[in-house]
Amino acid sequence: MDLVDILAVKNEKRILLVVLDGLGGLPRKGKTELEAASIPNLNKLTLKAGLGLLTPVDVGITPGSGPAHLALFGYDPLRYDVGRGVLEALGIGLHPEPSDLCARANFATLAGNGTLKDRRAGRIPTELCAELCAKLQAAIPTMEDTSVVVRPGIGHRFVVVFQGPGLVGGLTDSDPQQDGLKPLVVASDDPGAAKSARLANRFIELAAAVLKDQGSANFVLLRGLARPPSIPSMRDRFKLTPACVAAYPMYRGLARLVGMDVLETGSTWDTELETLRKHWDGGYDFFFLHLKETDKAGEDGNFDAKQELIEQFDDEVLPQLQVLKPDVLCITGDHSTPALKAGHSWHEVPVLLASPYVRPSDTREEFGERACCRGAIGRVDSVKLMNLLLANSLKLKKFGA
């Protein structure tokens, strides 16, 4: 057990952790997306908040969303290595067995020369994703002695679960993570993974045949092939009664994995806020609110859109959160997704933590990367954020006599 697990105690104070996905950025014309945004409410909040910077995994390491979120929840991502496929499967409501092999999948566009024209198939609508998943399920119900489960996610994403004997994880992805390249062959250095790799590659081959006349969604990519791990719950570790409000399957899956109740919600910020308000007095003392769109704008390389979304959060969302009067309010990101890079990066993530017990950072009323550099929280590993959330809600006993 970690020290924080031993010291954790139960009380009625409520923690609200707000994750603006991919919040951190890089400067354009001298300012990052967060620094360029007009955010009077966030800036005012800094007067009674601590600021700092979070390192998701380690210095210089670019994190995926899975390990970055696990760290925010207080789980060392190097100790708990969770495959993306497992998270997606949990997120859409599947309950994979420990022996199942789960994969996160994308519909994609394969050009005539065998390279990927679009890894996201033009971000097809969820309705088309569901139709195509039904076609794949009907065409590929089994392979060898293994059942195949195909279920839609959101947009171009879906889930594949292989159910049969002798399946193992630790496989490489078929997604090269960049358009213009050829899909990769799923492989493993483990001789015991030969069957799993063979089934994954055969599924891709069969799916391509089914989808050959589907326009932009004529191919599939698999990534994060893994089996479900065993992880202790936040209820046991931190004595919390936690709940998750998130629209995207992966983040719902992460929440389920660590023992949160996943609250049913819609896919817009308004519906997520409605869900949060509905359950605020429902006996939960920890809420994880996930907002995805800032990350999408960063990955699209759209600086202006990301800036505008941060402004929208400040203007429309933050005031509604403050009405709830959480005992501890933390606003941060899971990782940085600078529009300049159009993808995840290794840069530290700005964090704001408001409670009656913080030491305010300064009196300049500014929330941004450079302000966080001089903040009172300092530079902290993301996995230690939970320590601060529990401490500021008086949920940790004194250590020692």
Secondary structure, DSSP 4 states (H G I P E B T S, - for coil): --HHHHHB---S--EEEEEETTBB---BTTB-HHHHS--HHHHHHGGGEEEEEEESSSTTPPPPHHHHHHHHTT--TTTS---HHHHHHHHTT----TT-EEEEEEEEEE-TTSSEEETTTTT--HHHHHHHHHHHHHH-SEETTEEEEEEE-STTEEEEEEESTT----PPPS--SSTTSPPPPP--S-GGGHHHHHHHHHHHHHHHHHHTTSTT--EEEEEEEEPPP----HHHHH---EEEE-SSHHHHHHHHHTT-EE----SSHHHHHHHHHHHTTTT-SEEEEEE-HHHHHHHTT-HHHHHHHHHHIIIIIHHHHHHT--SEEEEE-SSB--TTTTS-BS--EEEEEE-TT-----SS---SHHHHHTSSSEEEEGGGHHHHHHHHTT-BPPP--
